[in-house]
Amino acid sequence: MDDFQFWRSGFSSSPSQPSQPRGRWLVAMVTSLNFVIGVTSASAFPRFDLVTEEDYQICAENLQDLGLSADLVAEACAAVIRPENLSQCVTQINQETAIAPEAVLASCVSVRRPEELATCVIDITQASGADPANVLNSCRRSLLPERHSFCVLGLTQGGGIAVDQALETCLNPPEQFFDLGVSKP
C-alpha cells in the first residue's frame, strides 16, 4: 500500500457519515512531510555534518594572517555555519579593497551569503571606483548581494546614474510604481 492509499484509508468513505480521521492520518502526514523534505534542494538547509575541524583551522589561520586578534578570530569562526566561507569572504575583500579587516569581518559574519558579499563588493568597487566602505555597507544590507551588484552595475553603466544613487535605489526599490507620466493604453 503506497502512502496516498494509506492516507485515504484513514478516513471513512460512507456517504452518510462525514469523513473523520481514524487515527492513521498523522502517520501519513509525517510520511508525506518526510517525502517533501527528502526532495527539497540540498542547498535549502545547511549541512552541519559537512563542516570539519579543518574548516575551523583554515578560518582561524586565514583571519589571523590578516592581523586580527586570536580572540576575535575564535569568536567569528565559531559563530558561523561555514567558517571557511567566512575567511574567504574577509580575505577576498581585504585583498581587493582598502577596508580595515575588522569592518570586513563584521560584515561577512552578519550575512547569510558571505561569498556573494565578497563578489558584490569587489565587482562594484572595481567597476565603478566607488567608496569601498559605502559599497560594503550597501552589499551587506542586501538580502541577495550578487543580484544587488547586478542591479547597481547595470544602472550605472546603462542608465547613467551615480553609483551612490544606484546603491540606494537597488537596495530599496519602490514597492509600487508611481505615476511616471506614462499614459495607459
C-alpha positions in Angstrom: 0.0 0.0 0.0 1.5 3.3 -1.0 1.5 6.5 1.1 -1.6 8.0 -0.7 -3.7 4.8 -0.3 -2.6 4.6 3.3 -3.6 8.2 3.9 -7.0 7.7 2.3 -7.7 4.6 4.2 -7.6 6.6 7.4 -10.8 8.3 6.5 -14.4 7.0 6.4 -15.9 6.8 2.9 -19.5 6.3 3.9 -21.7 9.0 2.3 -24.0 9.1 5.4 -21.2 10.0 7.7 -18.8 12.9 7.3 -15.2 11.9 6.8 -13.4 11.6 10.0 -9.9 10.5 10.7 -9.4 7.1 12.2 -6.1 7.8 13.7 -3.7 7.0 10.9 -3.7 10.4 9.2 -0.9 11.7 11.4 1.5 9.0 10.4 0.6 9.6 6.7 1.2 13.3 7.2 4.6 12.7 8.8 5.4 10.3 5.9 4.4 12.9 3.4 6.5 15.6 5.2 9.5 13.3 5.2 9.0 12.9 1.4 8.7 16.6 0.9 11.9 17.2 2.9 13.6 14.4 1.1 13.1 16.1 -2.3 14.0 19.6 -1.1 17.1 21.1 -2.7 20.3 20.2 -0.9 21.2 23.9 -0.5 17.9 24.8 1.2 19.2 23.6 4.6 22.7 23.9 5.9 24.5 20.6 6.3 26.4 20.8 9.6 27.9 17.4 9.1 29.9 18.7 6.1 32.0 21.1 8.3 35.1 19.6 9.7 37.9 20.6 12.1 40.0 21.6 9.2 37.4 24.2 8.2 37.8 26.0 11.5 41.5 25.7 11.4 41.6 27.3 7.9 39.3 30.0 9.0 41.4 30.8 12.1 44.7 30.8 10.1 43.4 32.9 7.3 41.9 35.6 9.5 44.9 35.7 11.8 47.1 36.2 8.7 45.2 39.5 8.2 46.3 40.7 11.6 43.0 40.1 13.5 43.3 39.1 17.2 43.0 35.5 18.2 40.0 36.1 20.4 38.1 38.0 17.6 39.0 35.2 15.1 37.9 32.5 17.5 34.5 34.2 18.1 33.9 34.9 14.4 34.8 31.4 13.2 32.8 29.7 15.9 29.7 31.9 15.2 29.1 31.0 11.5 27.8 27.9 9.8 30.6 27.7 7.2 33.8 29.0 8.7 35.9 28.6 5.5 33.4 30.7 3.6 33.8 33.4 6.2 37.6 33.5 5.9 37.3 33.6 2.1 34.9 36.5 2.2 37.2 38.5 4.5 40.4 37.6 2.6 39.0 38.4 -0.8 37.5 41.8 0.2 40.7 42.7 2.1 42.9 41.9 -0.9 40.8 43.9 -3.3 39.8 47.0 -1.2 41.4 49.3 1.4 38.8 48.5 4.0 40.0 47.5 7.5 39.8 43.8 8.2 37.7 44.3 11.3 35.0 46.1 9.3 35.1 43.4 6.6 34.9 40.7 9.3 31.9 42.3 10.9 30.1 42.4 7.6 31.0 38.9 6.5 29.8 37.5 9.8 26.4 39.3 9.6 25.3 38.0 6.1 23.8 34.7 5.1 25.9 34.6 1.9 29.4 35.7 2.5 30.7 34.5 -0.9 28.1 36.7 -2.6 29.0 39.6 -0.3 32.6 39.4 -1.5 31.6 39.2 -5.1 29.2 42.2 -4.7 31.8 44.5 -3.0 34.7 43.6 -5.4 32.6 43.8 -8.6 31.1 47.2 -7.7 34.3 48.7 -6.4 36.4 47.6 -9.3 33.9 48.6 -12.0 32.9 52.0 -10.6 35.7 53.2 -8.3 33.1 53.9 -5.6 33.9 54.3 -1.9 34.6 50.7 -0.8 33.1 51.3 2.7 29.9 52.6 1.2 29.7 49.6 -1.2 30.4 47.2 1.6 27.6 48.6 3.7 25.2 48.5 0.8 26.1 44.9 -0.2 25.9 43.8 3.5 22.3 45.3 3.8 21.1 43.4 0.7 19.5 40.0 1.1 20.8 39.0 -2.3 24.2 40.6 -2.7 25.1 39.2 -6.1 21.7 40.4 -7.5 22.4 43.7 -5.8 25.7 44.1 -7.7 24.0 43.2 -11.0 21.4 46.0 -10.3 24.0 48.6 -9.4 26.4 47.9 -12.2 23.5 47.7 -14.8 22.0 51.0 -13.7 25.3 52.9 -13.5 26.6 51.6 -16.9 23.3 51.7 -18.8 21.3 54.3 -17.0 24.0 56.9 -16.4 23.2 57.5 -12.7 25.8 57.9 -10.0 26.9 54.8 -8.1 25.7 56.1 -4.7 22.2 56.7 -6.1 22.2 53.2 -7.7 23.3 51.6 -4.4 20.3 53.2 -2.7 17.8 52.5 -5.5 18.8 48.9 -5.8 18.7 48.4 -2.1 15.3 50.0 -1.6 13.3 49.7 -4.8 9.8 51.2 -4.7 7.1 48.8 -3.6 4.6 50.2 -6.1 5.1 52.0 -9.3 4.3 55.7 -9.0 2.7 57.8 -11.7 5.6 58.2 -14.1 3.5 60.4 -16.5 3.0 57.4 -18.9 -0.4 57.1 -20.3 -2.2 53.8 -20.1 -3.5 52.1 -23.2 
